[in-house]
Protein backbone atom coordinates (compact mmCIF):
# COMPACT_ATOMS: atom_id res chain seq x y z
CA UNK A 1 0.00 0.00 0.00
CA UNK A 2 1.31 3.38 -0.83
CA UNK A 3 2.75 5.43 1.95
CA UNK A 4 0.80 8.16 3.66
CA UNK A 5 1.28 11.44 1.85
CA UNK A 6 -0.53 14.28 3.55
CA UNK A 7 0.08 17.75 2.29
CA UNK A 8 -1.26 21.23 1.82
CA UNK A 9 -1.66 22.34 -1.76
CA UNK A 10 0.21 25.39 -2.96
CA UNK A 11 -1.68 28.62 -2.57
CA UNK A 12 -2.30 29.01 -6.30
CA UNK A 13 -3.78 25.52 -6.57
CA UNK A 14 -5.94 26.10 -3.51
CA UNK A 15 -7.29 29.38 -4.77
CA UNK A 16 -7.72 28.59 -8.44
CA UNK A 17 -11.00 26.81 -7.90
CA UNK A 18 -12.54 29.64 -5.88
CA UNK A 19 -11.48 32.62 -7.93
CA UNK A 20 -14.61 34.70 -8.59
CA UNK A 21 -16.83 31.87 -7.37
CA UNK A 22 -18.98 34.04 -5.14
CA UNK A 23 -22.28 35.70 -5.99
CA UNK A 24 -20.60 39.03 -6.48
CA UNK A 25 -22.09 39.79 -9.89
CA UNK A 26 -18.69 39.89 -11.55
CA UNK A 27 -17.04 38.21 -14.52
CA UNK A 28 -13.41 37.16 -14.42
CA UNK A 29 -12.25 39.08 -17.46
CA UNK A 30 -14.33 42.21 -16.97
CA UNK A 31 -12.47 45.42 -16.11
CA UNK A 32 -15.63 46.68 -14.48
CA UNK A 33 -15.77 43.59 -12.30
CA UNK A 34 -12.18 44.07 -11.23
CA UNK A 35 -12.94 47.66 -10.36
CA UNK A 36 -16.03 46.58 -8.42
CA UNK A 37 -14.00 44.10 -6.42
CA UNK A 38 -11.42 46.72 -5.53
CA UNK A 39 -14.06 49.27 -4.57
CA UNK A 40 -16.12 46.90 -2.41
CA UNK A 41 -13.00 45.42 -0.84
CA UNK A 42 -11.88 48.89 0.21
CA UNK A 43 -15.33 49.44 1.70
CA UNK A 44 -14.72 46.48 4.00
CA UNK A 45 -16.77 43.70 2.39
CA UNK A 46 -14.96 40.48 3.46
CA UNK A 47 -15.99 38.49 0.38
CA UNK A 48 -14.52 41.10 -1.92
CA UNK A 49 -11.48 41.53 0.31
CA UNK A 50 -10.89 37.83 -0.09
CA UNK A 51 -11.39 37.98 -3.85
CA UNK A 52 -8.96 40.89 -3.95
CA UNK A 53 -6.43 38.67 -2.20
CA UNK A 54 -7.06 35.93 -4.77
CA UNK A 55 -6.38 38.40 -7.56
CA UNK A 56 -2.98 39.24 -6.08
CA UNK A 57 -2.17 35.60 -5.35
CA UNK A 58 -2.85 34.56 -8.95
CA UNK A 59 -1.86 37.76 -10.71
CA UNK A 60 -5.34 38.18 -12.20
CA UNK A 61 -5.93 41.78 -13.26
CA UNK A 62 -3.06 42.96 -11.07
CA UNK A 63 0.65 42.23 -10.74
CA UNK A 64 1.10 39.07 -8.71
CA UNK A 65 2.09 39.78 -5.12
CA UNK A 66 1.82 37.32 -2.27
CA UNK A 67 2.38 39.98 0.39
CA UNK A 68 -0.57 41.94 -1.01
CA UNK A 69 -2.62 38.74 -1.12
CA UNK A 70 -1.85 38.10 2.54
CA UNK A 71 -2.82 41.67 3.41
CA UNK A 72 -6.31 41.23 1.91
CA UNK A 73 -6.74 37.71 3.28
CA UNK A 74 -5.99 39.05 6.73
CA UNK A 75 -8.56 41.84 6.43
CA UNK A 76 -11.25 39.34 5.45
CA UNK A 77 -10.09 36.75 7.98
CA UNK A 78 -10.35 39.20 10.85
CA UNK A 79 -14.01 39.60 9.97
CA UNK A 80 -14.50 35.87 10.37
CA UNK A 81 -14.64 34.94 6.68
CA UNK A 82 -13.71 31.23 6.69
CA UNK A 83 -12.16 30.89 3.18
CA UNK A 84 -9.88 33.85 3.95
CA UNK A 85 -8.94 32.39 7.34
CA UNK A 86 -8.05 29.13 5.63
CA UNK A 87 -5.94 30.73 2.89
CA UNK A 88 -4.22 32.95 5.43
CA UNK A 89 -3.35 29.72 7.25
CA UNK A 90 -2.00 28.25 4.02
CA UNK A 91 0.10 31.38 3.54
CA UNK A 92 1.64 30.95 7.00
CA UNK A 93 2.11 27.19 6.48
CA UNK A 94 3.90 27.65 3.16
CA UNK A 95 5.57 30.98 3.76
CA UNK A 96 3.74 32.66 0.90
CA UNK A 97 4.13 36.43 1.24
CA UNK A 98 4.89 36.14 4.93
CA UNK A 99 7.38 34.42 7.19
CA UNK A 100 6.50 30.78 7.67
CA UNK A 101 4.83 30.15 11.01
CA UNK A 102 3.12 26.80 11.54
CA UNK A 103 1.60 27.75 14.88
CA UNK A 104 -0.02 30.79 13.28
CA UNK A 105 -1.20 28.60 10.41
CA UNK A 106 -2.92 26.26 12.87
CA UNK A 107 -4.58 29.23 14.58
CA UNK A 108 -6.24 30.33 11.33
CA UNK A 109 -7.07 26.81 10.22
CA UNK A 110 -8.83 26.24 13.51
CA UNK A 111 -10.91 29.41 13.23
CA UNK A 112 -12.11 28.37 9.79
CA UNK A 113 -12.55 24.73 10.79
CA UNK A 114 -14.73 25.63 13.73
CA UNK A 115 -17.08 27.31 11.25
CA UNK A 116 -17.37 24.00 9.41
CA UNK A 117 -15.12 24.92 6.49
CA UNK A 118 -14.05 21.53 5.14
CA UNK A 119 -10.70 22.51 3.57
CA UNK A 120 -9.62 23.99 6.90
CA UNK A 121 -10.80 20.93 8.81
CA UNK A 122 -8.70 18.79 6.50
CA UNK A 123 -5.69 21.07 6.91
CA UNK A 124 -6.05 21.01 10.68
CA UNK A 125 -6.06 17.22 10.54
CA UNK A 126 -2.81 17.33 8.57
CA UNK A 127 -1.30 19.65 11.18
CA UNK A 128 -2.21 17.25 14.00
CA UNK A 129 -0.95 14.10 12.32
CA UNK A 130 2.32 15.78 11.32
CA UNK A 131 2.74 17.66 14.60
CA UNK A 132 3.17 20.94 12.76
CA UNK A 133 2.30 24.00 14.83
CA UNK A 134 0.56 21.77 17.35
CA UNK A 135 1.39 18.71 19.42
CA UNK A 136 1.18 15.55 17.31
CA UNK A 137 -2.12 13.78 17.91
CA UNK A 138 -3.50 11.19 15.47
CA UNK A 139 -6.83 10.92 17.28
CA UNK A 140 -7.37 14.66 16.92
CA UNK A 141 -6.43 14.44 13.25
CA UNK A 142 -9.05 11.72 12.76
CA UNK A 143 -11.67 13.88 14.46
CA UNK A 144 -11.16 16.76 12.05
CA UNK A 145 -10.94 14.52 9.02
CA UNK A 146 -14.20 12.84 9.98
CA UNK A 147 -15.88 16.24 10.05
CA UNK A 148 -14.51 17.20 6.63
CA UNK A 149 -15.07 13.75 5.14
CA UNK A 150 -18.67 13.84 6.32
CA UNK A 151 -19.13 16.91 4.14
CA UNK A 152 -17.82 15.00 1.13
CA UNK A 153 -14.38 16.60 1.06
CA UNK A 154 -12.32 14.09 -0.91
CA UNK A 155 -8.89 14.92 0.52
CA UNK A 156 -10.18 14.25 4.05
CA UNK A 157 -11.89 11.05 2.91
CA UNK A 158 -8.59 9.85 1.48
CA UNK A 159 -6.65 10.78 4.63
CA UNK A 160 -9.26 9.16 6.85
CA UNK A 161 -8.88 5.99 4.82
CA UNK A 162 -5.15 6.03 5.50
CA UNK A 163 -5.76 6.24 9.23
CA UNK A 164 -8.17 3.30 9.23
CA UNK A 165 -5.73 1.28 7.14
CA UNK A 166 -2.82 1.97 9.50
CA UNK A 167 -4.77 1.98 12.77
CA UNK A 168 -3.41 5.39 13.73
CA UNK A 169 -5.73 7.46 15.88
CA UNK A 170 -8.49 4.92 15.35
CA UNK A 171 -8.94 1.15 15.56
CA UNK A 172 -7.60 -0.47 12.41
CA UNK A 173 -10.41 -1.33 10.05
CA UNK A 174 -9.63 -2.03 6.41
CA UNK A 175 -13.31 -2.19 5.49
CA UNK A 176 -13.71 1.42 6.58
CA UNK A 177 -10.43 2.37 4.92
CA UNK A 178 -11.65 1.12 1.56
CA UNK A 179 -15.05 2.73 2.15
CA UNK A 180 -13.50 6.18 2.55
CA UNK A 181 -11.05 5.70 -0.30
CA UNK A 182 -13.91 4.64 -2.57
CA UNK A 183 -15.88 7.77 -1.69
CA UNK A 184 -12.88 9.93 -2.53
CA UNK A 185 -12.14 7.86 -5.63
CA UNK A 186 -15.66 8.35 -6.95
CA UNK A 187 -14.97 12.08 -6.81
CA UNK A 188 -11.90 11.59 -8.98
CA UNK A 189 -9.16 11.57 -6.33
CA UNK A 190 -6.26 9.85 -8.12
CA UNK A 191 -4.51 8.63 -4.96
CA UNK A 192 -7.73 7.18 -3.59
CA UNK A 193 -8.39 5.46 -6.93
CA UNK A 194 -4.95 3.93 -6.75
CA UNK A 195 -5.50 2.67 -3.19
CA UNK A 196 -8.89 1.16 -4.06
CA UNK A 197 -7.22 -0.63 -6.95
CA UNK A 198 -4.47 -1.93 -4.68
CA UNK A 199 -7.10 -3.22 -2.24
CA UNK A 200 -8.65 -5.25 -5.06
CA UNK A 201 -5.25 -6.53 -6.15
CA UNK A 202 -4.53 -7.84 -2.66
CA UNK A 203 -8.09 -8.79 -1.72
CA UNK A 204 -8.09 -6.49 1.30
CA UNK A 205 -11.70 -6.30 2.57
CA UNK A 206 -12.94 -6.75 -1.03
CA UNK A 207 -13.02 -9.73 -3.35
CA UNK A 208 -9.61 -10.12 -4.98
CA UNK A 209 -9.74 -9.09 -8.62
CA UNK A 210 -6.86 -8.14 -10.89
CA UNK A 211 -9.32 -6.82 -13.48
CA UNK A 212 -11.00 -4.48 -11.00
CA UNK A 213 -7.61 -3.35 -9.70
CA UNK A 214 -6.65 -2.41 -13.24
CA UNK A 215 -9.90 -0.52 -13.75
CA UNK A 216 -9.21 1.70 -10.74
CA UNK A 217 -5.54 2.12 -11.63
CA UNK A 218 -6.46 3.18 -15.15
CA UNK A 219 -8.73 5.89 -13.75
CA UNK A 220 -5.87 7.07 -11.56
CA UNK A 221 -3.42 6.87 -14.45
CA UNK A 222 -5.69 9.07 -16.57
CA UNK A 223 -4.82 11.82 -14.09
CA UNK A 224 -1.14 11.04 -14.63
CA UNK A 225 -0.66 9.56 -11.16
CA UNK A 226 2.83 7.97 -11.38
CA UNK A 227 2.31 4.96 -9.05
CA UNK A 228 -0.79 3.92 -11.01
CA UNK A 229 1.09 4.18 -14.30
CA UNK A 230 3.93 2.12 -12.88
CA UNK A 231 1.77 -0.66 -11.49
CA UNK A 232 -0.23 -0.93 -14.71
CA UNK A 233 3.17 -1.51 -16.30
CA UNK A 234 3.92 -4.31 -13.85
CA UNK A 235 0.64 -6.00 -14.77
CA UNK A 236 1.52 -5.95 -18.46
CA UNK A 237 5.04 -7.17 -17.68
CA UNK A 238 3.69 -10.19 -15.78
CA UNK A 239 0.52 -10.78 -17.78
CA UNK A 240 -1.59 -10.37 -14.70
CA UNK A 241 -5.16 -9.28 -15.47
CA UNK A 242 -4.14 -8.47 -19.07
CA UNK A 243 -2.36 -10.17 -21.94
CA UNK A 244 1.37 -10.06 -21.28
CA UNK A 245 3.08 -7.32 -23.27
CA UNK A 246 6.57 -6.08 -22.58
CA UNK A 247 6.00 -3.23 -25.04
CA UNK A 248 2.94 -2.01 -23.11
CA UNK A 249 4.82 -2.44 -19.85
CA UNK A 250 7.71 -0.31 -21.07
CA UNK A 251 5.32 2.41 -22.28
CA UNK A 252 3.63 2.62 -18.87
CA UNK A 253 6.98 2.59 -17.07
CA UNK A 254 8.12 5.43 -19.33
CA UNK A 255 5.07 7.58 -18.49
CA UNK A 256 5.66 7.12 -14.78
CA UNK A 257 9.45 7.43 -14.98
CA UNK A 258 9.24 10.74 -16.83
CA UNK A 259 7.40 12.14 -13.82
CA UNK A 260 10.25 11.11 -11.55
CA UNK A 261 8.79 7.95 -9.99
CA UNK A 262 11.82 5.99 -8.83
CA UNK A 263 10.31 2.50 -9.07
CA UNK A 264 9.36 3.14 -12.69
CA UNK A 265 12.77 4.62 -13.48
CA UNK A 266 14.45 1.51 -12.10
CA UNK A 267 12.05 -0.80 -13.95
CA UNK A 268 12.64 1.07 -17.19
CA UNK A 269 16.36 0.75 -16.61
CA UNK A 270 15.89 -3.02 -16.39
CA UNK A 271 13.86 -3.08 -19.61
CA UNK A 272 16.59 -1.22 -21.50
CA UNK A 273 19.30 -3.41 -19.98
CA UNK A 274 17.59 -6.60 -21.15
CA UNK A 275 15.95 -5.31 -24.33
CA UNK A 276 12.48 -6.11 -23.02
CA UNK A 277 9.76 -4.09 -24.76
CA UNK A 278 12.40 -1.65 -25.99
CA UNK A 279 15.57 -1.83 -28.03
CA UNK A 280 18.43 -2.87 -25.77
CA UNK A 281 20.42 0.21 -24.85
CA UNK A 282 22.99 0.17 -22.04
CA UNK A 283 23.33 3.96 -21.95
CA UNK A 284 19.55 4.42 -21.59
CA UNK A 285 19.50 1.74 -18.92
CA UNK A 286 22.25 3.50 -17.02
CA UNK A 287 20.46 6.85 -17.33
CA UNK A 288 17.26 5.57 -15.76
CA UNK A 289 19.07 3.65 -13.04
CA UNK A 290 21.01 6.82 -12.16
CA UNK A 291 17.84 8.90 -11.87
CA UNK A 292 16.27 6.36 -9.52
CA UNK A 293 19.50 5.88 -7.55
CA UNK A 294 19.80 9.64 -7.03
CA UNK A 295 16.45 9.48 -5.22
CA UNK A 296 17.87 6.87 -2.85
CA UNK A 297 16.01 3.94 -4.41
CA UNK A 298 17.91 0.91 -3.16
CA UNK A 299 17.11 -1.42 -6.04
CA UNK A 300 18.45 1.04 -8.61
CA UNK A 301 21.59 1.61 -6.55
CA UNK A 302 22.17 -2.15 -6.46
CA UNK A 303 21.50 -2.72 -10.16
CA UNK A 304 23.54 0.27 -11.31
CA UNK A 305 26.34 -0.73 -8.97
CA UNK A 306 26.30 -4.23 -10.48
CA UNK A 307 26.32 -2.81 -14.00
CA UNK A 308 29.33 -0.62 -13.26
CA UNK A 309 31.13 -3.43 -11.45
CA UNK A 310 30.93 -5.64 -14.52
CA UNK A 311 32.31 -2.83 -16.70
CA UNK A 312 35.63 -3.11 -14.93
CA UNK A 313 38.34 -1.18 -13.20
CA UNK A 314 37.39 2.35 -14.26
CA UNK A 315 33.94 1.98 -12.69
CA UNK A 316 34.82 0.22 -9.44
CA UNK A 317 34.90 3.36 -7.29
CA UNK A 318 31.42 4.45 -8.38
CA UNK A 319 30.10 0.91 -8.01
CA UNK A 320 31.43 0.79 -4.46
CA UNK A 321 29.85 4.16 -3.65
CA UNK A 322 26.45 2.95 -4.85
CA UNK A 323 26.73 -0.34 -2.98
CA UNK A 324 27.61 1.54 0.19
CA UNK A 325 24.57 3.79 -0.16
CA UNK A 326 22.30 0.78 -0.55
CA UNK A 327 24.10 -1.11 2.21
CA UNK A 328 23.44 1.76 4.63
CA UNK A 329 19.73 1.28 3.91
CA UNK A 330 19.97 -2.37 4.91
CA UNK A 331 20.24 -4.14 1.56
CA UNK A 332 21.76 -7.59 2.06
CA UNK A 333 22.76 -7.68 -1.61
CA UNK A 334 24.63 -4.38 -1.30
CA UNK A 335 26.34 -5.43 1.93
CA UNK A 336 27.41 -8.67 0.25
CA UNK A 337 28.68 -6.71 -2.77
CA UNK A 338 30.76 -4.34 -0.61
CA UNK A 339 32.29 -7.43 0.98
CA UNK A 340 33.16 -8.84 -2.45
CA UNK A 341 34.91 -5.62 -3.42
CA UNK A 342 36.99 -5.65 -0.24
CA UNK A 343 37.83 -9.31 -0.68
CA UNK A 344 38.97 -8.78 -4.26
CA UNK A 345 40.50 -5.34 -3.70
CA UNK A 346 38.38 -3.68 -6.36
CA UNK A 347 37.87 0.05 -5.91
CA UNK A 348 39.32 -0.25 -2.41
CA UNK A 349 42.39 -1.67 -0.68
CA UNK A 350 42.07 -5.44 -0.29
CA UNK A 351 41.01 -6.47 3.19
CA UNK A 352 39.71 -9.91 4.10
CA UNK A 353 38.75 -8.63 7.55
CA UNK A 354 36.56 -5.91 6.01
CA UNK A 355 35.04 -8.46 3.66
CA UNK A 356 34.12 -10.63 6.65
CA UNK A 357 32.57 -7.62 8.40
CA UNK A 358 30.31 -6.80 5.47
CA UNK A 359 29.36 -10.41 4.80
CA UNK A 360 28.45 -10.82 8.45
CA UNK A 361 26.10 -7.84 8.17
CA UNK A 362 24.40 -9.33 5.14
CA UNK A 363 24.35 -12.88 6.48
CA UNK A 364 22.90 -11.82 9.81
CA UNK A 365 19.74 -10.30 8.37
CA UNK A 366 16.50 -12.03 9.23
CA UNK A 367 13.92 -10.10 7.23
CA UNK A 368 14.86 -10.72 3.61
CA UNK A 369 11.60 -12.61 3.09
CA UNK A 370 9.47 -9.56 3.89
CA UNK A 371 10.44 -6.84 1.46
CA UNK A 372 7.68 -4.21 1.39
CA UNK A 373 9.02 -1.70 -1.12
CA UNK A 374 6.77 -2.73 -4.01
CA UNK A 375 3.94 -4.99 -5.05
CA UNK A 376 5.46 -8.26 -6.30
CA UNK A 377 3.57 -8.70 -9.56
CA UNK A 378 6.19 -9.06 -12.24
CA UNK A 379 9.46 -10.86 -12.86
CA UNK A 380 11.90 -7.96 -12.74
CA UNK A 381 14.94 -7.98 -10.50
CA UNK A 382 13.01 -7.09 -7.37
CA UNK A 383 14.92 -6.10 -4.28
CA UNK A 384 13.61 -9.22 -2.61
CA UNK A 385 15.40 -11.40 -5.16
CA UNK A 386 18.57 -9.36 -4.91
CA UNK A 387 18.63 -9.48 -1.12
CA UNK A 388 17.89 -13.19 -1.00
CA UNK A 389 20.85 -13.75 -3.31
CA UNK A 390 23.14 -11.52 -1.24
CA UNK A 391 21.92 -13.11 1.98
CA UNK A 392 22.78 -16.67 0.90
CA UNK A 393 26.05 -15.72 -0.82
CA UNK A 394 27.24 -13.86 2.26
CA UNK A 395 26.48 -16.86 4.46
CA UNK A 396 28.34 -19.15 2.09
CA UNK A 397 31.34 -16.83 1.86
CA UNK A 398 31.49 -16.49 5.63
CA UNK A 399 31.73 -20.26 5.82
CA UNK A 400 34.61 -20.16 3.35
CA UNK A 401 36.45 -17.52 5.37
CA UNK A 402 36.03 -19.52 8.59
CA UNK A 403 37.16 -22.72 6.89
CA UNK A 404 40.27 -21.07 5.45
CA UNK A 405 41.02 -18.76 8.38
CA UNK A 406 40.99 -15.83 5.97
CA UNK A 407 40.29 -12.50 7.69
CA UNK A 408 39.12 -14.35 10.77
CA UNK A 409 40.35 -17.13 13.04
CA UNK A 410 39.85 -20.54 11.46
CA UNK A 411 36.86 -22.37 12.87
CA UNK A 412 35.41 -25.39 11.05
CA UNK A 413 32.34 -25.53 13.29
CA UNK A 414 31.47 -21.94 12.38
CA UNK A 415 32.15 -22.70 8.73
CA UNK A 416 29.69 -25.57 8.80
CA UNK A 417 27.09 -23.43 10.57
CA UNK A 418 27.14 -20.75 7.87
CA UNK A 419 27.14 -23.29 5.05
CA UNK A 420 24.11 -24.98 6.57
CA UNK A 421 22.27 -21.65 6.68
CA UNK A 422 23.14 -20.95 3.04
CA UNK A 423 22.19 -24.51 2.09
CA UNK A 424 18.71 -23.96 3.50
CA UNK A 425 18.32 -21.16 0.95
CA UNK A 426 19.20 -23.55 -1.85
CA UNK A 427 22.84 -22.54 -2.29
CA UNK A 428 24.32 -25.48 -4.24
CA UNK A 429 27.97 -25.07 -3.25
CA UNK A 430 26.95 -24.67 0.39
CA UNK A 431 24.92 -27.87 0.15
CA UNK A 432 27.95 -29.65 -1.35
CA UNK A 433 30.27 -28.39 1.38
CA UNK A 434 27.81 -29.41 4.08
CA UNK A 435 27.57 -32.89 2.59
CA UNK A 436 31.35 -33.22 2.52
CA UNK A 437 31.72 -31.92 6.06
CA UNK A 438 29.03 -34.15 7.50
CA UNK A 439 30.45 -37.08 5.57
CA UNK A 440 33.68 -36.72 7.54
CA UNK A 441 35.82 -36.53 4.43
CA UNK A 442 39.47 -35.87 4.94
CA UNK A 443 39.94 -32.12 5.42
CA UNK A 444 43.29 -31.89 3.63
CA UNK A 445 41.68 -33.02 0.41
CA UNK A 446 38.65 -30.81 0.91
CA UNK A 447 38.42 -28.30 -1.92
CA UNK A 448 36.42 -25.27 -0.91
CA UNK A 449 34.62 -23.50 -3.72
CA UNK A 450 34.55 -19.70 -3.88
Secondary structure, DSSP 8 states (H G I E B T S, - for coil): ----------HHHHHHTTTT-SSSS--TT-HHHHHHHHHHHHTT-HHHHHHHHHHHHHTSSS---HHHHHHHHHHHHTTT-HHHHHHHHHHHHHTSSS---HHHHHHHHHHHHTTT-HHHHHHHHHHHHHTSSS---HHHHHHHHHHHHHTT-HHHHHHHHHHHHHTSSS---HHHHHHHHHHHHTTT-HHHHHHHHHHHHHTSSS---HHHHHHHHHHHHHTT-HHHHHHHHHHHHHTSSS---HHHHHHHHHHHHTTT-HHHHHHHHHHHHHTSSS---HHHHHHHHHHHHHTT-HHHHHHHHHHHHHH-GGGHHHHHHHHHHHHHTT-HHHHHHHHHHHHHTSSS---HHHHHHHHHHHHT---TT---SS---S-S--HHHHHHHHHHHHHHHHHHHHHHTSSS---HHHHHHHHHHHHHTT-HHHHHHHHHHHTT--GGG-----
